[in-house]
Amino acid sequence: MGFFKKLQTLFSPKDAFQKKIASITGIYPSRPDLYQLAFRHSSLSSRPNENNERLEFLGDSVFNLVIADFLIHQFPTENEGKLTEFRSMVVSRSHLNDIAKRLHLDALIEKNQKDFFTHDNRIAGNTLEALIGAIYIAEGFEDVKKFIEEKIMLQLVDFDALKEKEFNYKSRILEWAQRNSYKVEFVLTGEITTGTSKIFTIALNINNEEVAVGEGSNKKSAEKAAAEAAYKKLGILG
């Protein structure tokens, strides 16, 4: 083999991709084709085994499990409700997208520019989940757990800000409904006057079915209470 042929082999696109993944994750890919699949958007192919959607599905579950385990140890005195809030903040679409971009995953995504809609603001976060799925299959649970904890949770998540941030149940419900094409309505069902104050009752309906009810001294607080009740009842993550 000639010098230039050797040089070309040494610095092949495939090898460069593996080195890039290693620099991001701390793991040198044992199955590079699987990792490449994690970055292949469905705009290139709608066939299940030719895009990253199956890996994304798996990675979502793995990510939530590792985060739950991490939070249990990170916050030993917090109750279940607060831990659920923390996890939901971490895995929210906007937060996942931010993490993925800070890891520079967006530069590696393969997509059909002609068919791809630039307003799709979930692609980076979805790719992160697909990468997690690929690591889990190729390297096993301990390696993917180490990547999530060391490269994401300890370096890219601000826990002090997380604890101070008020969780917005209404916006999470609306984001979840939009992703699943559900219709959400907040309906005033009661208004009681007691002396100089009022109590409002709001029902949260999804696809015209009542899911939860909330009460408050004004409509906004009643909506917030209904959204929180619905969020916990439905077990929504992100």
C-alpha angles and dihedrals in degrees: 000000000000124000095254092046089053090048091050091051093046093054100034118153089248092054091045089052092052091050090049091052090048091052091051100042105022087237126107105219114250090190107035094176090059091050091050089052088056089064097046110106121214090245086079095052136357092204111112095231094045101059137046100254096101091049089048090054091052095042092053091060094043092048093052092049094050092045092050090051091046094049093048089060097035094053107030094167100046120104127237093264094055093045089052090052092050092049092047091051092051095049097041114126094246093049093046090050091050092050092047092051093047087054087050093236092140090071090062099048115119113212142152104255092199095057099029119103111219092207090068097112095180101066098093094048092044089052091052089055090048090051090052089051091051093049091049093052097040102038108017138243099297093056094047090046090052092050094050095045100041103032100033115018098039098036108030107029119081104210095182090057089043092057093048096047117097111230113239106215094177094056091046091051091049093047091049092048092049092052090052097038093242124155114235125194133176108209126191106230102165144019121184125183117210111181107302096345136071135214117210124200119205126187121207111216125192116195088348094305122115110242104168144354131219136188131206146152088258136021094258094055091045090053090049091052092048091049092050091049092048093046093054094041093052094043093228118185117200 
